[in-house]
């Protein structure tokens, strides 16, 4: 009976040790799968997306210089300014870290059009060279005006952020001044109440002294030995 009772805890302890031991096979498998997925994504971005994006831009501009300028300016401004505004929301302290990461990822997703254009002109692969030739033929001014729109969006965002910080600092300063003025007014009111209370106490003490003081004796001038 005792042997069977001792065998049960030992088996449960072995099970707990097995559960707590690291599963290296699972971790290695997940790591290899992640590396394969990243490699596939990299190849797709390197070989497929540059030509695909250049084709989309060419179809939208149709070889028009004006369309290339307008499209580049619009893409550069919108897909730079909006992602910056989205990423700016992660500055709040009430936003937890997982949600901060979600906000940053969302901002990167919104900025994909400009990132694709940047990947074409910052890449030396054959697909990027083919994409550059397509854009240079059908949308000549698109890259330049995309950079101009992105620069304008960045300048506007920096101006808005600076104005917001100055306005917030001014609001905090005004709030602190109002709080200080209220505290000073409360202190003055408390001091005046204290002085008034002291004056009332002094007046009350004077009245009590006057009531407790004996009345002076008045002599009768006709009869000095008698008093009134």
C-alpha positions as YAML, in Angstrom:
chain: A
units: angstrom
residues:
- id: 1
  name: UNK
  ca: [0.00, 0.00, 0.00]
- id: 2
  name: UNK
  ca: [2.79, 2.38, 0.87]
- id: 3
  name: UNK
  ca: [4.67, 1.56, -2.32]
- id: 4
  name: UNK
  ca: [1.67, 2.43, -4.48]
- id: 5
  name: UNK
  ca: [1.18, 5.71, -2.62]
- id: 6
  name: UNK
  ca: [4.81, 6.65, -3.17]
- id: 7
  name: UNK
  ca: [4.66, 5.86, -6.89]
- id: 8
  name: UNK
  ca: [1.85, 8.32, -7.63]
- id: 9
  name: UNK
  ca: [3.67, 11.51, -6.55]
- id: 10
  name: UNK
  ca: [6.83, 10.46, -8.37]
- id: 11
  name: UNK
  ca: [4.96, 10.00, -11.66]
- id: 12
  name: UNK
  ca: [3.22, 13.36, -11.30]
- id: 13
  name: UNK
  ca: [6.56, 15.01, -10.57]
- id: 14
  name: UNK
  ca: [8.04, 13.46, -13.71]
- id: 15
  name: UNK
  ca: [5.10, 14.77, -15.73]
- id: 16
  name: UNK
  ca: [5.59, 18.28, -14.35]
- id: 17
  name: UNK
  ca: [9.29, 18.17, -15.20]
- id: 18
  name: UNK
  ca: [8.48, 17.10, -18.73]
- id: 19
  name: UNK
  ca: [5.93, 19.91, -19.13]
- id: 20
  name: UNK
  ca: [8.31, 22.53, -17.76]
- id: 21
  name: UNK
  ca: [11.23, 21.42, -19.93]
- id: 22
  name: UNK
  ca: [11.73, 23.56, -23.09]
- id: 23
  name: UNK
  ca: [10.42, 22.09, -26.30]
- id: 24
  name: UNK
  ca: [13.45, 22.76, -28.48]
- id: 25
  name: UNK
  ca: [12.08, 20.83, -31.42]
- id: 26
  name: UNK
  ca: [8.98, 23.02, -31.59]
- id: 27
  name: UNK
  ca: [11.02, 26.19, -31.21]
- id: 28
  name: UNK
  ca: [13.47, 25.18, -33.93]
- id: 29
  name: UNK
  ca: [10.59, 24.27, -36.24]
- id: 30
  name: UNK
  ca: [8.88, 27.61, -35.68]
- id: 31
  name: UNK
  ca: [12.17, 29.46, -36.26]
- id: 32
  name: UNK
  ca: [12.80, 27.63, -39.53]
- id: 33
  name: UNK
  ca: [9.23, 28.31, -40.69]
- id: 34
  name: UNK
  ca: [9.62, 32.02, -39.87]
- id: 35
  name: UNK
  ca: [12.90, 32.20, -41.80]
- id: 36
  name: UNK
  ca: [11.29, 30.53, -44.83]
- id: 37
  name: UNK
  ca: [8.33, 32.91, -44.74]
- id: 38
  name: UNK
  ca: [10.63, 35.93, -44.48]
- id: 39
  name: UNK
  ca: [12.71, 34.66, -47.39]
- id: 40
  name: UNK
  ca: [9.60, 34.24, -49.54]
- id: 41
  name: UNK
  ca: [8.39, 37.72, -48.64]
- id: 42
  name: UNK
  ca: [11.83, 39.15, -49.45]
- id: 43
  name: UNK
  ca: [11.89, 37.46, -52.86]
- id: 44
  name: UNK
  ca: [8.40, 38.69, -53.64]
- id: 45
  name: UNK
  ca: [9.31, 42.23, -52.65]
- id: 46
  name: UNK
  ca: [12.59, 42.08, -54.56]
- id: 47
  name: UNK
  ca: [11.41, 40.45, -57.78]
- id: 48
  name: UNK
  ca: [7.68, 41.01, -58.14]
- id: 49
  name: UNK
  ca: [6.54, 44.18, -56.40]
- id: 50
  name: UNK
  ca: [8.82, 46.72, -58.19]
- id: 51
  name: UNK
  ca: [7.55, 45.74, -61.64]
- id: 52
  name: UNK
  ca: [3.97, 45.44, -60.38]
- id: 53
  name: UNK
  ca: [4.07, 48.92, -58.83]
- id: 54
  name: UNK
  ca: [5.69, 50.45, -61.92]
- id: 55
  name: UNK
  ca: [2.91, 48.90, -64.04]
- id: 56
  name: UNK
  ca: [0.23, 50.39, -61.75]
- id: 57
  name: UNK
  ca: [1.82, 53.83, -61.93]
- id: 58
  name: UNK
  ca: [2.19, 53.63, -65.70]
- id: 59
  name: UNK
  ca: [-1.46, 52.64, -66.11]
- id: 60
  name: UNK
  ca: [-2.58, 55.59, -63.98]
- id: 61
  name: UNK
  ca: [-0.46, 58.24, -65.71]
- id: 62
  name: UNK
  ca: [-0.86, 56.95, -69.29]
- id: 63
  name: UNK
  ca: [2.32, 58.73, -70.31]
- id: 64
  name: UNK
  ca: [0.99, 62.18, -69.33]
- id: 65
  name: UNK
  ca: [3.47, 64.53, -67.70]
- id: 66
  name: UNK
  ca: [0.72, 66.38, -65.83]
- id: 67
  name: UNK
  ca: [-0.75, 63.12, -64.54]
- id: 68
  name: UNK
  ca: [2.69, 62.02, -63.37]
- id: 69
  name: UNK
  ca: [3.21, 65.27, -61.48]
- id: 70
  name: UNK
  ca: [-0.25, 65.23, -59.85]
- id: 71
  name: UNK
  ca: [-0.07, 61.53, -59.02]
- id: 72
  name: UNK
  ca: [3.43, 61.80, -57.57]
- id: 73
  name: UNK
  ca: [2.54, 64.85, -55.49]
- id: 74
  name: UNK
  ca: [-0.65, 63.21, -54.20]
- id: 75
  name: UNK
  ca: [0.97, 59.90, -53.36]
- id: 76
  name: UNK
  ca: [3.99, 61.53, -51.78]
- id: 77
  name: UNK
  ca: [1.95, 63.87, -49.59]
- id: 78
  name: UNK
  ca: [-0.97, 61.63, -48.57]
- id: 79
  name: UNK
  ca: [1.00, 58.45, -47.94]
- id: 80
  name: UNK
  ca: [3.55, 60.34, -45.84]
- id: 81
  name: UNK
  ca: [1.32, 62.67, -43.86]
- id: 82
  name: UNK
  ca: [-1.33, 60.10, -42.91]
- id: 83
  name: UNK
  ca: [1.17, 57.46, -41.69]
- id: 84
  name: UNK
  ca: [2.93, 60.09, -39.59]
- id: 85
  name: UNK
  ca: [-0.39, 61.08, -38.01]
- id: 86
  name: UNK
  ca: [-1.19, 57.44, -37.30]
- id: 87
  name: UNK
  ca: [2.24, 56.74, -35.80]
- id: 88
  name: UNK
  ca: [1.94, 59.91, -33.69]
- id: 89
  name: UNK
  ca: [-0.96, 58.36, -31.77]
- id: 90
  name: UNK
  ca: [1.46, 55.90, -30.16]
- id: 91
  name: UNK
  ca: [2.89, 58.71, -28.03]
- id: 92
  name: UNK
  ca: [0.03, 58.61, -25.52]
- id: 93
  name: UNK
  ca: [0.90, 57.01, -22.21]
- id: 94
  name: UNK
  ca: [-2.54, 55.44, -21.91]
- id: 95
  name: UNK
  ca: [-1.83, 53.32, -25.01]
- id: 96
  name: UNK
  ca: [-0.26, 50.01, -23.96]
- id: 97
  name: UNK
  ca: [2.80, 48.60, -25.68]
- id: 98
  name: UNK
  ca: [1.00, 45.93, -27.76]
- id: 99
  name: UNK
  ca: [-1.30, 48.61, -29.17]
- id: 100
  name: UNK
  ca: [1.66, 50.88, -29.83]
- id: 101
  name: UNK
  ca: [3.12, 48.13, -32.03]
- id: 102
  name: UNK
  ca: [-0.22, 47.75, -33.81]
- id: 103
  name: UNK
  ca: [-0.33, 51.50, -34.49]
- id: 104
  name: UNK
  ca: [3.21, 51.50, -35.91]
- id: 105
  name: UNK
  ca: [2.44, 48.50, -38.14]
- id: 106
  name: UNK
  ca: [-0.72, 50.22, -39.37]
- id: 107
  name: UNK
  ca: [1.28, 53.35, -40.20]
- id: 108
  name: UNK
  ca: [3.78, 51.27, -42.18]
- id: 109
  name: UNK
  ca: [0.94, 49.58, -44.10]
- id: 110
  name: UNK
  ca: [-0.56, 52.96, -45.04]
- id: 111
  name: UNK
  ca: [2.88, 54.16, -46.23]
- id: 112
  name: UNK
  ca: [3.33, 51.16, -48.57]
- id: 113
  name: UNK
  ca: [2.87, 53.16, -51.86]
- id: 114
  name: UNK
  ca: [5.79, 55.45, -51.00]
- id: 115
  name: UNK
  ca: [7.82, 52.53, -49.69]
- id: 116
  name: UNK
  ca: [7.32, 50.73, -53.00]
- id: 117
  name: UNK
  ca: [8.52, 53.77, -54.94]
- id: 118
  name: UNK
  ca: [11.51, 54.05, -52.62]
- id: 119
  name: UNK
  ca: [12.31, 50.36, -53.06]
- id: 120
  name: UNK
  ca: [12.46, 50.82, -56.84]
- id: 121
  name: UNK
  ca: [15.00, 53.65, -56.67]
- id: 122
  name: UNK
  ca: [16.98, 52.27, -53.72]
- id: 123
  name: UNK
  ca: [17.34, 48.77, -55.14]
- id: 124
  name: UNK
  ca: [19.93, 47.54, -57.63]
- id: 125
  name: UNK
  ca: [18.19, 44.35, -58.75]
- id: 126
  name: UNK
  ca: [17.13, 43.63, -62.30]
- id: 127
  name: UNK
  ca: [13.45, 43.95, -61.41]
- id: 128
  name: UNK
  ca: [14.06, 47.38, -59.90]
- id: 129
  name: UNK
  ca: [16.00, 48.48, -63.01]
- id: 130
  name: UNK
  ca: [13.12, 47.34, -65.22]
- id: 131
  name: UNK
  ca: [10.63, 49.17, -63.01]
- id: 132
  name: UNK
  ca: [12.72, 52.36, -63.17]
- id: 133
  name: UNK
  ca: [12.80, 52.23, -66.96]
- id: 134
  name: UNK
  ca: [9.01, 51.78, -67.08]
- id: 135
  name: UNK
  ca: [8.41, 54.76, -64.80]
- id: 136
  name: UNK
  ca: [10.96, 56.93, -66.63]
- id: 137
  name: UNK
  ca: [9.15, 56.29, -69.92]
- id: 138
  name: UNK
  ca: [5.49, 56.53, -68.89]
- id: 139
  name: UNK
  ca: [5.63, 58.66, -65.69]
- id: 140
  name: UNK
  ca: [8.74, 60.79, -65.98]
- id: 141
  name: UNK
  ca: [8.08, 63.25, -63.16]
- id: 142
  name: UNK
  ca: [6.37, 60.82, -60.81]
- id: 143
  name: UNK
  ca: [9.43, 59.99, -58.61]
- id: 144
  name: UNK
  ca: [10.57, 63.60, -58.24]
- id: 145
  name: UNK
  ca: [7.15, 64.89, -57.29]
- id: 146
  name: UNK
  ca: [6.62, 61.97, -54.95]
- id: 147
  name: UNK
  ca: [9.72, 63.09, -53.08]
- id: 148
  name: UNK
  ca: [8.46, 66.69, -53.14]
- id: 149
  name: UNK
  ca: [5.06, 65.68, -51.77]
- id: 150
  name: UNK
  ca: [6.69, 63.58, -49.06]
- id: 151
  name: UNK
  ca: [8.95, 66.50, -48.08]
- id: 152
  name: UNK
  ca: [5.95, 68.86, -47.92]
- id: 153
  name: UNK
  ca: [4.03, 66.37, -45.76]
- id: 154
  name: UNK
  ca: [7.00, 66.01, -43.43]
- id: 155
  name: UNK
  ca: [7.40, 69.78, -43.07]
- id: 156
  name: UNK
  ca: [3.67, 70.20, -42.39]
- id: 157
  name: UNK
  ca: [3.68, 67.41, -39.85]
- id: 158
  name: UNK
  ca: [6.70, 68.86, -38.03]
- id: 159
  name: UNK
  ca: [4.98, 72.26, -37.96]
- id: 160
  name: UNK
  ca: [1.76, 70.79, -36.57]
- id: 161
  name: UNK
  ca: [3.66, 68.75, -33.98]
- id: 162
  name: UNK
  ca: [5.67, 71.79, -32.87]
- id: 163
  name: UNK
  ca: [2.52, 73.96, -32.65]
- id: 164
  name: UNK
  ca: [0.75, 71.24, -30.68]
- id: 165
  name: UNK
  ca: [3.63, 70.93, -28.22]
- id: 166
  name: UNK
  ca: [3.80, 74.72, -27.78]
- id: 167
  name: UNK
  ca: [0.04, 74.94, -27.33]
- id: 168
  name: UNK
  ca: [0.11, 72.11, -24.79]
- id: 169
  name: UNK
  ca: [3.01, 73.72, -22.92]
- id: 170
  name: UNK
  ca: [1.10, 77.02, -22.89]
- id: 171
  name: UNK
  ca: [-2.00, 75.25, -21.58]
- id: 172
  name: UNK
  ca: [0.00, 73.59, -18.81]
- id: 173
  name: UNK
  ca: [1.58, 76.94, -17.91]
- id: 174
  name: UNK
  ca: [-1.80, 78.69, -17.81]
- id: 175
  name: UNK
  ca: [-3.23, 75.87, -15.71]
- id: 176
  name: UNK
  ca: [-0.36, 76.09, -13.25]
- id: 177
  name: UNK
  ca: [-0.77, 79.89, -13.07]
- id: 178
  name: UNK
  ca: [-4.49, 79.54, -12.41]
- id: 179
  name: UNK
  ca: [-3.80, 76.95, -9.73]
- id: 180
  name: UNK
  ca: [-1.20, 79.23, -8.14]
- id: 181
  name: UNK
  ca: [-3.58, 82.20, -8.25]
- id: 182
  name: UNK
  ca: [-6.33, 80.12, -6.65]
- id: 183
  name: UNK
  ca: [-3.97, 78.94, -3.94]
- id: 184
  name: UNK
  ca: [-2.81, 82.50, -3.29]
- id: 185
  name: UNK
  ca: [-6.41, 83.73, -3.16]
- id: 186
  name: UNK
  ca: [-7.30, 80.92, -0.77]
- id: 187
  name: UNK
  ca: [-4.30, 81.80, 1.39]
- id: 188
  name: UNK
  ca: [-5.29, 85.49, 1.44]
- id: 189
  name: UNK
  ca: [-8.87, 84.56, 2.31]
- id: 190
  name: UNK
  ca: [-7.67, 82.28, 5.10]
- id: 191
  name: UNK
  ca: [-5.41, 85.05, 6.41]
- id: 192
  name: UNK
  ca: [-8.21, 87.61, 6.34]
- id: 193
  name: UNK
  ca: [-10.54, 85.16, 8.10]
- id: 194
  name: UNK
  ca: [-7.86, 84.57, 10.71]
- id: 195
  name: UNK
  ca: [-7.39, 88.30, 11.24]
- id: 196
  name: UNK
  ca: [-11.15, 88.80, 11.48]
- id: 197
  name: UNK
  ca: [-11.40, 85.97, 13.99]
- id: 198
  name: UNK
  ca: [-8.59, 87.49, 16.04]
- id: 199
  name: UNK
  ca: [-10.36, 90.86, 15.97]
- id: 200
  name: UNK
  ca: [-13.61, 89.25, 17.07]
- id: 201
  name: UNK
  ca: [-11.85, 87.43, 19.88]
- id: 202
  name: UNK
  ca: [-10.24, 90.68, 21.01]
- id: 203
  name: UNK
  ca: [-13.58, 92.49, 20.92]
- id: 204
  name: UNK
  ca: [-15.24, 89.67, 22.83]
- id: 205
  name: UNK
  ca: [-12.48, 89.74, 25.44]
- id: 206
  name: UNK
  ca: [-12.84, 93.49, 25.79]
- id: 207
  name: UNK
  ca: [-16.59, 93.17, 26.34]
- id: 208
  name: UNK
  ca: [-16.08, 90.46, 28.95]
- id: 209
  name: UNK
  ca: [-13.53, 92.62, 30.76]
- id: 210
  name: UNK
  ca: [-15.95, 95.55, 30.68]
- id: 211
  name: UNK
  ca: [-18.76, 93.44, 32.15]
- id: 212
  name: UNK
  ca: [-16.58, 92.01, 34.88]
- id: 213
  name: UNK
  ca: [-15.08, 95.40, 35.85]
- id: 214
  name: UNK
  ca: [-16.81, 96.94, 39.05]
- id: 215
  name: UNK
  ca: [-18.72, 100.18, 38.62]
- id: 216
  name: UNK
  ca: [-16.95, 103.29, 40.08]
- id: 217
  name: UNK
  ca: [-18.39, 104.74, 43.35]
- id: 218
  name: UNK
  ca: [-19.91, 108.21, 42.93]
- id: 219
  name: UNK
  ca: [-19.83, 110.44, 46.09]
- id: 220
  name: UNK
  ca: [-22.74, 112.71, 46.98]
- id: 221
  name: UNK
  ca: [-21.46, 116.27, 47.01]
- id: 222
  name: UNK
  ca: [-24.05, 117.33, 49.66]
- id: 223
  name: UNK
  ca: [-23.12, 114.52, 51.99]
- id: 224
  name: UNK
  ca: [-19.52, 113.40, 51.44]
- id: 225
  name: UNK
  ca: [-19.96, 110.47, 53.72]
- id: 226
  name: UNK
  ca: [-22.73, 108.95, 51.61]
- id: 227
  name: UNK
  ca: [-22.55, 107.59, 48.11]
- id: 228
  name: UNK
  ca: [-25.10, 107.03, 45.42]
...
